[in-house]
Amino acid sequence: MAQLEQITTPVDTVVSRMRALDATLPPRDGLAVFNRVYLTVTEAVERRIDAGRFPDARAAIMLDVRFAERYLAAVDAVADGGRPPACWRPLFQYRHHPGVRPLQFALAGINAHVGHDLALAVVDACRTLGCEPAELEDEFDRVGDLLVSLEERIREDLMPGPDLLQIADPLTHLLGSWSLERARDATWSTARALWALRELPDVAEEFTERLDAVVGFAGRMLLTPLPD
């Protein structure tokens, strides 16, 4: 038990950091919108770990922490006057745009974090734990299932109102262009590919840079300003 408590400390740390960030940001800030969503997810993962819902708690904790660290590193980079990864840049660039709706900010952040960060977090966790991606697949699937289950609630909470049901609403079409479940499936394939490329660092770096750029492009599309 002592060993497990020692491992879980970083989860508490990242949750505390997200709560502190939430307290400092204006509610309408696009980063604040995503941060609230991600905080909800991370707290839910932590509760399930504590309840023994993950077969390998140590692996689940490591994946959860490595995943969160990549988001927090992007936040820190911007706070220090630097540039975050390309996948995160649209959210930081448009976070105050009045024509972007809260649901768009949430989905753009999820796109960056799942589409780019999650695959790298799997590789990070495998290196730290000394295991193959296949050994983390159960934990990856359980975290992914939780994300998908929360996506529907997120959409409901951030829907602009009954107008969304109108087929002419541009947000209706934008939402139909992106799927968390498809992104999660692609991320697992990406993680396996990056792990296979670990002995070819130059190729792995190029692959990662292209992934970053593609996910960033998708994020920019998700943040297209829409009319009221």
C-alpha positions, 0 to 999 in steps of 0.5 A: 500500500505504501508503494501505491500511495507513493505512485499516486502522489503525482495524480494529486499534483496534476489535479491540484495544478488544474484546479489552481489554473481554473481559479485564475482564468476567466470562465469564458477563456477558451483555455478555461473551458477545456481545463474544466473539461479535462479536470472533470476527466482526470478527477473521474480517472482518479476516483476509478483508480482509487476504487480499484476499477483498473486491473493495473493501478500502477500502469493506469496512474503512470499513463494518467500522469504522463498524459496530464503532464503534456497538457500542463507543459503546453500551458507552462510554455505559453506562460513563460512566453514560449510556443506550445506544440502546434496541436495546442497553438489554435486553442491558445491563439483563439482562446479569447475570440468572441465568435468561437463557442465554448463547445468548440474550445472544449473539442479543440482541446480534446483534439489536441490532447487525445490526437497528439498527447495521448500517443506520446504519453503511452510511449512515455509510460512504456519507457518509464515502466519498461513495458510494451504498449500491449501491456497498457492496452487495458488501461488505455481502453478504460481511459478512452471509454471514460473520455467517450462517455463524458463527451456526450455530457460535455456536449450537452453541458456546452450546447448553445441551446435548441438552435443546435437542432436546426440543420442550418446551424454551422455548429451542427456541421462542425460537430459532425466533422470530428469524433472522439472515438475515431481519434482514440482509435487512431491514437492507439495505432499512432502509439504503436507506430511510435513505439516501433520507431523508437530505435529510429529516433530521426524517423520518430521525430519526423513522424511526431512533428507531422502528427503535431502539425496535422492535429493542429490543423484539425484544431484550427478547423474546429475553432472556426468562428461562427455567427451567432 
